[in-house]
């Protein structure tokens, strides 16, 4: 499968936990293009499953997303987003 996107795009992956969002992102996008809420949780607390830092993780994710988009970079959000 080939995905064609405009040069400046924000891709939001939506689905429940375990539905394949991260697998899809890793198959079709560069690791640097993907902003994962789980990765942000891990960066803050050393545990990607630590739900007590969700607010902080999304604050970090939103900062990264804003900065990437301001630079005109393709950005993929890997989070439940429901």
C-alpha positions as CSV (number, residue, x, y, z in Angstrom):
1,X,0.0,0.0,0.0
2,X,1.2,3.5,-0.8
3,X,-0.1,6.5,1.1
4,X,-0.1,9.9,-0.6
5,X,-0.4,12.9,1.7
6,X,0.0,16.6,1.1
7,X,3.5,17.8,2.1
8,X,2.3,19.4,5.3
9,X,0.0,16.9,7.0
10,X,-1.2,16.0,10.4
11,X,-2.2,12.4,10.6
12,X,-4.3,11.3,13.6
13,X,-4.5,7.6,14.2
14,X,-7.8,6.7,16.0
15,X,-8.7,3.4,17.6
16,X,-8.8,1.5,20.9
17,X,-5.7,0.2,22.7
18,X,-4.2,-2.8,20.9
19,X,-6.0,-2.1,17.5
20,X,-2.7,-1.7,15.6
21,X,-2.2,2.1,15.5
22,X,1.5,1.8,16.5
23,X,2.1,-1.1,14.1
24,X,0.6,0.9,11.3
25,X,2.6,4.0,12.2
26,X,5.9,2.1,12.3
27,X,5.2,0.4,8.9
28,X,4.2,3.6,7.0
29,X,5.9,6.5,8.7
30,X,9.4,7.3,10.0
31,X,9.9,7.0,13.8
32,X,10.7,10.8,13.9
33,X,7.3,11.6,12.2
34,X,5.3,9.8,14.9
35,X,4.4,11.3,18.2
36,X,3.1,8.6,20.6
37,X,1.3,9.3,23.8
38,X,2.8,6.1,25.3
39,X,6.3,7.2,24.4
40,X,5.7,10.5,26.0
41,X,4.5,8.8,29.2
42,X,7.7,6.7,29.2
43,X,9.8,9.8,28.7
44,X,8.2,11.4,31.7
45,X,7.8,8.5,34.1
46,X,10.0,5.7,32.7
47,X,6.8,3.6,32.3
48,X,4.7,3.9,29.1
49,X,1.7,2.5,31.0
50,X,1.7,5.0,33.9
51,X,-1.7,6.6,33.5
52,X,-1.0,9.0,36.4
53,X,1.2,11.1,34.1
54,X,-1.3,11.3,31.2
55,X,-1.8,15.0,31.5
56,X,1.9,15.7,31.4
57,X,2.5,13.2,28.6
58,X,-0.1,15.0,26.4
59,X,1.3,18.4,27.3
60,X,4.7,17.1,26.0
61,X,3.1,15.5,22.9
62,X,1.2,18.7,22.1
63,X,4.4,20.7,22.4
64,X,6.2,18.4,20.0
65,X,3.3,18.4,17.5
66,X,3.1,22.2,17.5
67,X,6.8,22.6,16.9
68,X,6.9,20.0,14.1
69,X,3.9,21.6,12.3
70,X,5.4,25.0,12.7
71,X,8.4,23.7,10.8
72,X,6.2,22.2,8.1
73,X,7.0,18.6,9.1
74,X,4.6,15.7,8.5
75,X,3.4,14.7,11.9
76,X,1.5,11.5,13.0
77,X,-0.3,11.3,16.3
78,X,-0.3,7.8,17.8
79,X,-2.8,7.8,20.6
80,X,-6.3,6.4,21.3
81,X,-7.8,9.7,20.1
82,X,-11.4,8.6,20.8
